[in-house]
Amino acid sequence: MKILFDLFPLLLFFVSYKLAGGHQDAIHSVLNEHVGKFVSGGAIPASQAPLIAATIVGIIATTAQVLYLLARRKKVDGALWISLVVFVVFGSMTIYFHDGDFIKWKPTVIYWALATAMLVAYRFFDKNMIRVAMEKQVQLPEPVWVRLHFMWVTFWLVLGFVNLFVAFVLFKSQDEAWVNFKLFGVTGLMLVFFIAQAFYLSKHIKDEA
């Protein structure tokens, strides 16, 4: 259930992009009628309409996540706050300048912000964020926790570079290909990482038994 909650903005972003792409003329007209007067140049190009529509939906969905948790008096974790701030900033620039390059930077900024936060917490506050998140479920020796911490930092950094490569080199000017990668490619890479992490942890858990 939590996985679906975490993926909620991404899924809505993907679905809204596909729906808007299938009705581009209608979405273009609606956006220019209601949003056009607030953007640079006073009009949104038809080619950018699907991505801008998806960006608006994504911002609303992420905001709704935060408001839902606050209304339920539940903790909003740091990653979600980072996601909201970055989505609003880069999403707003995407809408105002009707330029999809801004929103394509958003995942990388989030991944690198997470890596930076983990490094700062470890270096200056002696806090291993991965251990904080997982130690109730599994007991590991200290050296393993440290390696796991840096595995996650490295993963976020590499994933950020991969997103830039896909967005601006491999599929340059191909919005739909990048949107597909954002859902299926990134999710696939995370799944592979989780599986590799599970194998790594299982070895050390057995060693501790």
C-alpha positions in Angstrom: 0.0 0.0 0.0 2.8 2.4 0.9 4.5 1.7 -2.5 1.3 2.8 -4.3 1.1 5.9 -2.1 4.8 6.7 -2.9 4.2 6.2 -6.6 1.0 8.1 -6.7 2.4 11.4 -8.3 4.5 9.4 -10.8 1.6 7.3 -11.9 -0.6 10.3 -12.3 2.1 12.2 -14.2 2.5 9.2 -16.6 -1.2 8.7 -17.1 -2.0 12.4 -17.5 0.9 12.7 -20.1 -0.5 9.8 -22.1 -4.1 11.1 -21.9 -3.0 14.6 -22.9 -0.9 13.3 -25.7 -3.9 11.5 -27.1 -6.0 14.7 -26.9 -3.3 17.2 -27.6 -5.4 19.8 -29.4 -8.1 19.9 -26.7 -5.5 20.0 -23.9 -3.6 22.7 -25.8 -6.7 24.8 -26.0 -7.6 24.4 -22.4 -4.1 25.2 -21.2 -3.9 28.3 -23.2 -7.3 29.4 -22.1 -6.6 29.0 -18.4 -2.8 29.1 -18.0 -1.6 30.9 -21.2 -1.9 34.4 -19.8 0.4 33.5 -16.9 3.3 32.1 -18.9 6.2 33.6 -20.8 5.0 34.9 -24.2 1.4 34.5 -23.3 0.9 31.1 -25.0 1.9 27.5 -24.6 3.1 25.7 -27.8 1.0 22.6 -28.7 4.1 20.4 -28.6 4.6 21.2 -24.9 1.0 20.8 -23.9 1.1 17.1 -22.8 4.2 17.6 -20.6 2.9 20.8 -19.1 -0.4 19.1 -18.3 1.4 16.2 -16.7 3.5 18.6 -14.7 0.5 20.4 -13.3 -1.1 17.1 -12.3 2.2 15.9 -10.7 2.5 19.1 -8.6 -1.1 18.8 -7.5 -0.7 15.1 -6.7 2.5 15.6 -4.6 0.9 18.5 -2.8 -2.2 16.3 -2.0 0.1 13.6 -0.6 1.7 16.1 1.9 -1.7 17.6 2.8 -3.2 14.2 3.3 -0.4 13.2 5.7 -0.6 16.5 7.6 -4.4 16.1 7.9 -4.0 12.6 9.3 -1.3 14.0 11.7 1.3 11.6 10.2 4.9 12.3 9.7 5.9 13.7 6.3 9.4 12.2 5.6 12.2 14.3 4.3 12.2 12.7 0.9 8.6 13.7 0.3 9.3 17.3 1.4 12.3 17.4 -1.0 10.1 16.0 -3.8 7.4 18.6 -3.2 9.8 21.6 -3.2 11.7 20.4 -6.2 8.5 19.6 -8.1 7.0 23.0 -7.4 10.2 24.9 -8.3 11.1 23.0 -11.5 7.5 22.3 -12.4 6.7 26.0 -12.2 9.7 26.8 -14.4 8.5 24.2 -16.9 5.0 25.8 -17.0 6.1 29.4 -17.1 8.8 28.9 -19.7 6.9 26.1 -21.4 10.1 24.2 -21.6 10.2 20.5 -20.7 14.0 20.6 -20.0 13.3 22.0 -16.5 11.0 19.1 -15.4 13.5 16.6 -16.8 16.1 17.9 -14.3 13.7 17.3 -11.4 14.4 13.6 -10.8 18.2 14.2 -10.9 17.9 17.1 -8.4 15.9 14.9 -6.1 18.3 12.0 -6.3 21.3 14.2 -5.7 19.5 16.0 -2.9 18.9 12.7 -1.2 22.5 11.7 -1.6 23.7 15.0 -0.2 21.3 14.8 2.8 22.6 11.3 3.6 26.2 12.4 3.4 25.6 15.5 5.5 23.8 13.5 8.1 26.6 10.9 8.2 29.5 13.4 8.2 28.2 16.1 10.5 25.6 14.4 12.7 27.0 10.9 12.8 23.6 9.6 11.6 23.3 6.7 9.1 19.9 7.3 7.5 19.7 3.8 6.1 20.3 2.3 9.5 17.7 4.6 11.0 15.2 3.4 8.4 16.0 -0.3 8.6 17.5 -1.3 12.0 14.1 -2.2 13.4 13.7 -4.9 10.7 17.2 -6.2 10.5 20.3 -6.4 12.7 23.7 -5.9 11.0 27.3 -5.3 12.1 28.4 -1.7 11.9 30.7 -2.1 8.9 27.8 -3.5 6.9 25.6 -0.5 7.8 28.3 1.8 6.6 28.7 0.0 3.3 25.0 0.0 2.9 24.9 3.7 3.5 27.4 4.4 0.8 25.7 1.9 -1.6 22.6 4.1 -1.4 24.5 7.3 -1.8 26.2 5.9 -4.9 22.9 4.6 -6.3 21.3 8.0 -6.0 24.2 9.8 -7.6 24.4 7.3 -10.5 20.7 7.4 -11.0 20.8 11.2 -11.3 23.4 10.9 -14.0 21.5 8.2 -15.8 18.4 10.4 -15.9 20.4 13.3 -17.5 21.9 10.9 -20.0 18.4 9.5 -21.0 16.8 12.9 -21.0 19.4 15.0 -22.8 21.5 12.5 -24.8 19.8 9.2 -25.5 16.3 10.6 -26.0 17.1 14.3 -26.5 13.9 16.2 -27.6 11.8 13.0 -27.2 9.5 13.7 -24.3 7.5 10.5 -24.5 10.5 8.3 -24.4 11.8 10.1 -21.3 8.3 9.9 -19.6 8.3 6.1 -20.3 11.8 5.8 -18.8 10.8 7.8 -15.8 8.2 5.3 -14.9 9.4 1.9 -16.2 13.2 2.5 -16.5 13.7 4.1 -13.1 11.4 1.6 -11.4 13.2 -1.2 -13.0 16.6 0.1 -11.9 15.3 0.5 -8.3 14.0 -3.0 -8.4 17.3 -4.4 -9.5 19.1 -2.4 -6.7 16.6 -3.7 -4.1 17.2 -7.3 -5.2 21.0 -6.8 -5.1 20.7 -5.2 -1.7 18.5 -8.2 -0.5 21.2 -10.7 -1.6 23.9 -8.6 0.1 22.0 -8.4 3.4 20.9 -12.0 3.4 24.6 -13.1 3.4 25.4 -11.0 6.3 22.3 -11.9 8.2 23.2 -15.6 7.8 26.7 -14.8 9.0 25.2 -13.2 12.1 22.9 -16.1 12.9 
